[in-house]
Amino acid sequence: MVFDEEVEDPVADLTTATDGLSKSFTVPGKDIVVDSASTVFKNTNFASLTDNDIVEVSGYFGAGSQLRANEVASFLSVSLK
């Protein structure tokens, strides 16, 4: 398993899985998956993560090209007009 800072970009297209235990979103060029039980959140949490939050994501690549987030840190939210 490789663990490294992978992205630092705004969240887009945030969706919650039907079981409510994971969310997926995109940042430019990457698909990200977070898990309510195993992802560590800093300055945000699973429930409050929203589109346009600027996040730094560390994790590993799982199935396909999805980045499985071990840690998500939020810095601020941007307004896209």
C-alpha positions, 0 to 999 in steps of 0.5 A: 500500500502506498500512502501519500498526499495525492490531491489538494483541490475543491470537492465536486460531484459529491454523492453519498452511497445508498448505505450512507457509509461512504461518499465519493467525489471528484477533484480534477482528474481523480475519483475519491472515496471516503468512508465514515468509519475508516477515513480520518477527517481534519477541520471537517467531518464525514457529514459536513463534507460538501461540494467546493470544500478545498481538501487535501486527500491522502490515501491509496488507489483501490479498485480501478482508478479510485483513490481510497482516502485515509485522511481528508483535511479541509482548508476552506470552501470556495464559492463558484459563480 
